Structures are given as C-alpha cells and as structure tokens.
Amino acid sequence: MTSHTEESVSRPAAHLLLLESRVWAELGWLALRSRQLTSELPRGDGHAVLVVPGFGASDIATAPLRGLLKKLGYATYGWGLGANLGMRPPIKQSMALQLHKLSERHGPVSLIGWSLGGVYVREMARHAPEQVRRVITLGSPINVRPDANNLMPVFQLINRGKAIKVDMTGFRKRIAPPPVPCTAIYTRSDGIVAWPCCREPEAANTENVEVRGSHMGLVYNPSAIRAIAQRLAIDPAA
C-alpha cells in the first residue's frame, strides 16, 4: 500500500459526495437480507458491544446494526447521548462512565465507532484499555490529517462561520492505536472522509478491511457487518 502524506491527501471529490445517496439502497438491501445475513454469521458469546454514531447521527441510525448483533447473541448498547454534535467535556465524561458501568457488568466491552464515533472509541480504549476488548472503526478520520473531509464547511457553520483551527500536533499524537486489537473498515469510494485517513497505521494489533460502498452506508454494509461479526467472535484469550 502506498503511503500517504498530509500534503498528498485532500477531501473526497464532489462526485463521491454525490454517490453518498447510495445509503438508501444499502439500507434497503440490509432490510431485505438481514435474516439471511444473520443466519450466515458466527454467533456471539454474549459480551457487551457499544456502538457510537457518527457526526450528526444518533442511536436511531445505528439501530439496524445493533439489532442484528443482538440477534447474534451480543449485549448491544447505543451511546444514549442524542445526536453526535462533537466532543464536549460532558460527553466525554458520560462515555467514560458508560464504559465503566458496562465493563463492570459484562467484562471488557467491544467498541464500534462510525465516522467521528470511531475517533471517540479509540480514545476511550486508549484511556481505559482494561475495560475494552477490541475497537472497530467505520470510515473514521483517524490517520494522515483530520480535515480531509467534506464536513469541514458544516463544522465552520456550527462555529458561527469562524475558521476551524486544526490541532495537527494533538492529532498526530492520537494516530497511534490504543493498546487493544483495532480493526479499521473503510471504502475507497467514501464521499465524506478521504479513505487514506480511515486506515489504522501498521502495528501488531491493527488491521484494515476494505469494503465497497458509501460512507453513510457503512453501518448497513453487508461486507462491513460480516467483518464486524467475524472480529467480535474472536476470543481474545485464544
């Protein structure tokens, strides 16, 4: 795989952003094939799985994925904090408390983060690795540069039109994966986040899985769901 530098990566092209409308077809496909897909996937062992939505999304968007994983035998949870509108101290504290409670009840928790949610779960695992079984990210901006995405104009609007200052020093410190097994699932046709930014750096505990589809549809993508179920079924003690 060719290495990518900060200078060589820019936000996805306009035609890829337009292709994000595929999400509705991907959601419909999952609804039609959910039962078949569930029957083909490995069964879970009952451990807890916490799913964190992407920017602007809530637990409603991740409900189909959580429902399917529940059918496989996992104790699934949404983040329970409404729409994801960015990290703030109360959000950080609530997520840390939720992880602590879930790990006390179930043992180490598997964390799944979609888009910006993947950034969150990596940091949760970094700060409390003993409470985390594994991390799976879906189209998350975790590498190369954080501003190579088509959401920066939205962030600027929320910031009342002020320019967004990107803390590259802090971001570079967070590129290293947390000390738990990490799987990054990405698509080269991502219209929201530049795909090179969605890959984990090479390390003993990381892997990258490429699928075909849209960014918005990653939580409904059969190939992504198959990869998720296969990783969740791995016994960390084996």
Residue pairs with C-beta under 8 A, 6 or more apart in sequence:
4 144
4 196
5 144
6 144
6 145
6 168
9 144
9 145
9 148
9 194
9 196
9 197
10 148
10 194
11 147
11 148
11 149
11 150
11 152
11 194
12 149
12 150
12 190
12 191
12 192
12 193
12 194
12 195
16 189
16 190
16 191
17 150
17 191
17 192
18 191
19 189
19 191
19 214
20 191
20 192
20 214
20 215
20 216
21 214
22 213
22 214
22 216
22 217
23 214
23 216
23 217
23 220
25 217
26 213
26 214
26 217
26 220
26 221
27 64
27 217
27 220
29 220
29 222
30 37
30 64
30 68
30 220
30 221
30 222
30 225
31 64
33 222
34 64
34 68
37 68
37 222
37 225
37 226
38 68
38 71
38 72
40 226
41 72
41 225
41 226
41 229
41 230
42 72
42 229
42 230
42 233
43 72
43 73
43 233
44 69
44 72
44 73
44 74
44 229
44 232
44 233
45 73
45 74
45 233
45 235
46 73
46 74
46 75
46 106
47 74
47 75
47 106
47 107
47 108
47 109
47 110
47 133
47 232
48 74
48 75
48 76
48 77
48 102
48 103
48 105
48 106
48 107
48 109
48 110
49 66
49 69
49 74
49 75
49 76
49 77
49 109
49 110
49 111
49 112
49 232
50 76
50 77
50 78
50 79
50 98
50 99
50 102
50 109
50 110
50 111
50 112
50 121
51 59
51 62
51 65
51 66
51 69
51 76
51 77
51 78
51 79
51 112
51 113
51 114
51 117
51 219
52 62
52 79
52 84
52 95
52 111
52 112
52 113
52 114
52 117
52 118
52 120
52 121
53 59
53 61
53 62
53 78
53 79
53 83
53 84
53 114
53 115
53 117
54 61
54 84
54 114
54 115
54 116
54 117
54 139
55 84
55 85
55 86
55 115
55 116
55 151
55 154
56 83
56 84
56 85
56 154
57 83
57 84
57 114
57 115
58 78
58 82
58 83
58 84
59 66
59 78
59 79
59 80
61 114
61 219
62 78
62 114
62 219
63 78
64 219
64 220
65 112
65 219
65 220
65 225
65 228
66 76
66 77
66 78
67 76
68 225
69 76
69 228
69 229
69 232
70 76
72 229
72 232
74 110
74 232
75 106
77 98
77 102
79 95
79 98
79 117
80 98
81 91
81 94
81 95
84 116
84 117
85 158
86 116
86 155
86 158
87 120
95 120
95 124
96 124
96 127
96 128
99 109
99 111
99 124
99 128
99 131
99 132
100 128
100 131
102 109
102 131
103 109
103 128
103 130
103 131
103 132
107 133
108 130
108 131
108 132
108 133
108 236
109 131
109 132
109 133
110 132
110 133
110 134
110 135
110 136
110 232
111 121
111 124
111 125
111 132
111 134
111 135
111 136
112 121
112 135
112 136
112 137
112 138
112 228
113 119
113 120
113 121
113 122
113 135
113 136
113 137
113 138
113 140
114 137
114 138
114 139
114 140
114 218
114 219
115 138
115 139
115 140
115 141
115 192
115 193
115 215
115 218
116 140
116 141
117 140
118 135
118 137
118 138
118 139
118 140
118 141
118 142
118 184
119 137
119 140
119 141
119 142
119 174
121 135
121 137
122 135
122 137
122 140
122 142
122 174
122 177
122 178
122 182
123 174
123 178
124 132
125 132
125 135
125 178
125 179
125 180
125 182
126 174
126 178
126 179
129 178
129 179
129 180
132 178
132 180
133 180
133 181
133 236
134 180
134 181
134 182
134 183
134 231
134 232
134 234
134 236
135 177
135 178
135 180
135 181
135 182
135 183
136 182
136 183
136 184
136 185
136 228
136 231
136 232
137 182
137 183
137 184
137 185
137 198
137 200
138 185
138 186
138 218
138 219
138 224
139 185
139 186
139 187
139 190
139 192
139 193
139 198
139 215
139 218
140 184
140 193
140 198
141 148
141 149
141 193
141 197
141 198
142 174
142 175
142 184
142 197
142 198
142 199
142 200
143 175
143 196
143 197
143 198
143 199
143 200
143 201
144 194
144 196
144 197
145 166
145 168
145 171
145 197
146 166
146 168
146 171
146 197
147 164
147 166
148 193
148 194
148 196
148 197
149 192
149 193
149 194
149 197
150 191
150 192
150 193
151 192
151 193
152 164
155 164
156 162
156 163
156 164
175 201
176 201
176 203
177 200
177 201
177 203
177 205
177 206
179 205
180 205
181 205
181 206
181 231
181 234
181 236
182 200
182 203
182 205
182 206
182 207
183 200
183 206
183 207
183 208
183 209
183 227
183 231
184 198
184 199
184 200
184 206
184 207
184 208
184 209
185 208
185 209
185 210
185 211
185 218
185 224
185 227
185 228
186 195
186 198
186 199
186 208
186 209
186 210
186 211
187 195
187 210
187 211
187 212
187 213
187 214
187 215
187 218
187 221
188 195
188 210
189 195
189 212
189 213
189 214
190 198
190 214
190 215
191 214
191 215
192 215
192 216
193 215
199 208
200 206
200 207
200 208
209 224
209 227
211 218
211 221
211 223
211 224
211 227
212 223
213 221
213 223
213 224
218 224
